[in-house]
Amino acid sequence: MLVLDTEDPLAVTAVEAIRAGDVAALRRLLDEQPGLATARLVEHDGGMSRTLLHVVTDWPGHYPNGAATVAALVQAGAEVDARFTGPHSETPLHWAASSNDVAVLDALLDAGAQIDALGAVIGGGTPLDDATAFAQWETARRLVERGARTTLWHAATLGILDRLEAYFTGPSRPAPAEVSGAFWGACHGGRQRAAQFLLDHGAGLNWVPDWENLTPLDAATRSEATDVVEWLRACGAKTAVELGR
């Protein structure tokens, strides 16, 4: 496997071609440099590495000709489910989901990317976990459309009411903490009907997660979900500051 420092001229040239959307230049490089499609780009300290498919999907994404770039790399042998190495093990699909880049996400799925690959920076989860946590709603919805597995959190955060209600119709019901977590997610997603349903089913109005010191009201405020903020206030919700947290 070809390993390149991120400042290696070949790596720099390839990254520049990808970010410029110059697919023709990238194809020439791939033809001239066998192994480039699967090369690992390594940071100077050697602790982290990624692939050129990660470059296509890197934040903020939406590089010109992104889908065509993915196709060129895959045609040249790129591993569509290659893993980032470092503090997480995200695939390019995780990164496309986190960048809200639907065109590139579709290109990766069309090339065979695992839609429910684990390894996300969010709890080691799936691309859908990243998309919903980072409020990347377009890629989140597209992942669901294309068959991504959904959980109570996803159903609440995206406001998929039929899936949400199904969790409360079977013989076993979600634990109280799960219900409150889903309620927080619904407020984060600006999904008032989902939030109302969960509040009616025992969610904690001022529940605070262990990953950040924000109440549901804080989460809705951050997401600029004005209607949800007003509704929460009418229900008596408070911010973390008001709770003295």
C-alpha positions as CSV (number, residue, x, y, z in Angstrom):
1,M,0.0,0.0,0.0
2,L,1.2,3.5,-0.9
3,V,1.7,5.7,2.1
4,L,2.2,9.4,1.6
5,D,2.9,12.2,4.0
6,T,0.2,14.9,3.6
7,E,2.9,17.3,2.5
8,D,4.3,14.9,-0.2
9,P,4.0,16.7,-3.6
10,L,1.9,13.8,-5.0
11,A,-0.5,14.0,-2.1
12,V,-0.7,17.8,-2.3
13,T,-1.4,17.6,-6.1
14,A,-4.1,14.9,-5.7
15,V,-5.8,16.8,-2.9
16,E,-5.8,20.0,-4.9
17,A,-7.3,18.3,-7.9
18,I,-10.1,16.8,-5.8
19,R,-10.9,20.2,-4.1
20,A,-10.9,22.0,-7.4
21,G,-13.1,19.4,-9.0
22,D,-10.6,18.7,-11.7
23,V,-11.5,15.1,-12.5
24,A,-9.4,15.0,-15.6
25,A,-6.3,15.9,-13.7
26,L,-7.1,13.4,-11.0
27,R,-7.6,10.7,-13.6
28,R,-4.2,11.4,-15.1
29,L,-2.6,11.1,-11.6
30,L,-4.4,7.9,-11.0
31,D,-3.2,6.5,-14.4
32,E,0.4,7.6,-13.8
33,Q,0.7,6.6,-10.1
34,P,-0.4,3.0,-9.5
35,G,-1.7,2.6,-6.0
36,L,-2.7,6.2,-5.6
37,A,-6.4,5.4,-5.4
38,T,-5.8,3.3,-2.2
39,A,-3.0,5.4,-0.8
40,R,-3.0,6.4,2.9
41,L,-2.4,10.1,3.6
42,V,-0.6,10.3,6.9
43,E,-0.3,13.2,9.2
44,H,3.3,14.3,10.2
45,D,3.2,12.6,13.6
46,G,2.0,9.3,12.0
47,G,-1.0,9.1,14.3
48,M,-3.8,9.6,11.8
49,S,-4.3,8.7,8.2
50,R,-7.1,8.9,5.6
51,T,-7.7,8.1,2.0
52,L,-8.5,10.2,-1.1
53,L,-12.2,9.3,-0.7
54,H,-12.0,10.9,2.7
55,V,-10.6,14.0,1.1
56,V,-13.6,14.2,-1.3
57,T,-16.0,14.0,1.7
58,D,-14.0,16.1,4.2
59,W,-15.7,19.1,5.9
60,P,-17.2,21.3,4.5
61,G,-17.7,19.0,1.5
62,H,-19.6,20.0,-1.6
63,Y,-16.4,20.2,-3.7
64,P,-17.1,20.7,-7.4
65,N,-17.8,17.4,-9.3
66,G,-17.8,15.5,-6.1
67,A,-19.8,12.5,-7.4
68,A,-17.6,12.3,-10.5
69,T,-14.5,12.4,-8.3
70,V,-15.9,9.5,-6.2
71,A,-16.6,7.5,-9.4
72,A,-13.1,8.1,-10.7
73,L,-11.4,7.0,-7.5
74,V,-13.6,3.9,-7.2
75,Q,-13.0,3.0,-10.8
76,A,-9.2,3.2,-10.1
77,G,-9.6,0.8,-7.1
78,A,-10.3,3.0,-4.1
79,E,-11.8,1.1,-1.1
80,V,-15.2,2.6,-0.7
81,D,-15.4,1.6,3.0
82,A,-11.8,2.5,3.9
83,R,-11.4,3.7,7.5
84,F,-9.9,6.8,8.9
85,T,-7.3,5.8,11.5
86,G,-7.1,7.9,14.6
87,P,-9.5,8.8,17.4
88,H,-12.4,7.2,15.4
89,S,-12.7,4.9,12.4
90,E,-15.1,6.7,10.1
91,T,-15.6,5.7,6.5
92,P,-16.0,8.2,3.7
93,L,-19.8,7.8,4.0
94,H,-19.7,9.0,7.6
95,W,-17.9,12.1,6.4
96,A,-20.3,12.7,3.5
97,A,-23.2,12.4,6.0
98,S,-21.5,14.9,8.3
99,S,-20.9,17.4,5.5
100,N,-24.6,17.2,4.3
101,D,-23.2,16.3,0.8
102,V,-26.1,14.4,-0.7
103,A,-24.6,14.0,-4.2
104,V,-21.4,12.5,-2.8
105,L,-23.3,10.3,-0.3
106,D,-25.4,8.9,-3.2
107,A,-22.2,8.3,-5.3
108,L,-20.7,6.3,-2.4
109,L,-23.8,4.3,-1.8
110,D,-24.1,3.6,-5.6
111,A,-20.5,2.3,-5.4
112,G,-21.4,-0.1,-2.7
113,A,-20.6,1.7,0.6
114,Q,-22.0,0.1,3.7
115,I,-24.9,2.3,4.7
116,D,-24.9,1.2,8.4
117,A,-21.1,1.0,8.8
118,L,-20.1,1.5,12.4
119,G,-17.2,3.7,13.7
120,A,-18.7,7.2,13.9
121,V,-17.2,9.9,16.0
122,I,-20.7,9.9,17.6
123,G,-20.7,6.9,19.9
124,G,-19.0,4.6,17.3
125,G,-22.2,4.6,15.4
126,T,-23.4,4.9,11.8
127,P,-23.4,7.6,9.2
128,L,-27.0,8.4,10.2
129,D,-25.9,8.9,13.8
130,D,-23.4,11.5,12.5
131,A,-26.0,13.2,10.3
132,T,-28.6,13.6,13.0
133,A,-26.2,14.6,15.7
134,F,-24.7,17.3,13.5
135,A,-28.1,18.5,12.2
136,Q,-27.3,17.5,8.6
137,W,-30.9,16.9,7.7
138,E,-30.6,16.4,4.0
139,T,-28.1,13.6,4.2
140,A,-30.0,12.2,7.2
141,R,-33.2,12.0,5.2
142,R,-31.4,10.5,2.2
143,L,-29.9,7.8,4.3
144,V,-33.3,6.8,5.6
145,E,-34.7,6.9,2.0
146,R,-31.9,4.6,0.9
147,G,-32.6,2.1,3.7
148,A,-30.5,3.1,6.7
149,R,-31.5,1.3,9.9
150,T,-33.3,3.7,12.3
151,T,-33.5,3.8,16.0
152,L,-35.8,5.6,18.4
153,W,-33.4,8.5,18.4
154,H,-33.4,8.8,14.6
155,A,-37.2,8.5,14.4
156,A,-37.6,11.3,17.0
157,T,-34.9,13.6,15.6
158,L,-36.2,13.3,12.1
159,G,-39.9,13.4,13.1
160,I,-40.8,10.0,11.5
161,L,-43.9,9.6,13.5
162,D,-45.0,6.1,12.4
163,R,-41.6,4.7,13.4
164,L,-41.6,6.6,16.6
165,E,-45.1,5.5,17.6
166,A,-44.2,1.9,16.8
167,Y,-41.8,1.8,19.7
168,F,-44.7,2.4,22.1
169,T,-47.2,-0.1,20.7
170,G,-45.4,-3.4,21.3
171,P,-45.0,-5.5,24.4
172,S,-41.8,-3.8,25.5
173,R,-41.5,0.0,25.8
174,P,-38.3,2.2,25.8
175,A,-36.7,2.9,29.1
176,P,-37.3,6.3,30.6
177,A,-33.8,7.6,29.8
178,E,-34.3,6.5,26.2
179,V,-37.6,8.4,26.0
180,S,-36.1,11.5,27.4
181,G,-33.1,11.2,25.1
182,A,-35.4,10.9,22.1
183,F,-37.3,13.9,23.3
184,W,-34.1,15.9,23.5
185,G,-33.4,14.7,19.9
186,A,-36.8,15.8,18.7
187,C,-36.2,19.3,20.1
188,H,-32.7,19.3,18.6
189,G,-34.3,18.4,15.3
190,G,-37.2,21.0,15.6
191,R,-39.8,18.2,15.5
192,Q,-42.6,19.5,17.7
193,R,-45.1,16.7,17.0
194,A,-42.5,14.1,17.8
195,A,-41.5,16.0,21.0
196,Q,-45.2,16.3,22.1
197,F,-45.7,12.6,21.6
198,L,-42.6,11.8,23.7
199,L,-43.5,14.3,26.4
200,D,-46.9,12.6,26.6
201,H,-45.1,9.3,27.1
202,G,-43.0,10.4,30.0
203,A,-40.0,12.3,28.6
204,G,-38.2,14.6,31.0
205,L,-39.0,18.2,30.0
206,N,-35.6,19.4,31.3
207,W,-33.6,16.3,30.8
208,V,-29.9,16.9,30.1
209,P,-27.7,14.4,28.3
210,D,-24.2,13.4,29.4
211,W,-22.6,14.6,26.2
212,E,-23.3,18.3,26.6
213,N,-24.9,20.6,29.2
214,L,-27.9,21.5,27.2
215,T,-31.6,21.0,28.0
216,P,-34.1,20.3,25.3
217,L,-34.9,24.0,25.3
218,D,-31.2,24.9,24.8
219,A,-31.0,22.3,21.9
220,A,-34.1,23.8,20.2
221,T,-32.7,27.3,20.6
222,R,-29.4,26.3,19.1
223,S,-31.2,24.8,16.1
224,E,-33.2,28.0,15.7
225,A,-36.4,25.9,16.0
226,T,-38.5,28.9,17.0
227,D,-41.8,27.1,17.1
228,V,-40.4,24.4,19.3
229,V,-38.7,27.0,21.6
230,E,-42.1,28.8,22.1
231,W,-43.9,25.5,22.7
232,L,-41.3,24.4,25.3
233,R,-41.5,27.7,27.1
234,A,-45.2,27.3,27.3
235,C,-44.7,23.8,28.8
236,G,-42.5,25.3,31.5
237,A,-39.1,24.2,30.0
238,K,-35.9,25.8,31.3
239,T,-32.4,26.4,30.0
240,A,-29.4,24.8,31.7
241,V,-28.4,28.2,33.1
242,E,-31.9,28.6,34.6
243,L,-31.6,25.2,36.2
244,G,-28.2,26.3,37.7
245,R,-26.3,23.7,35.8
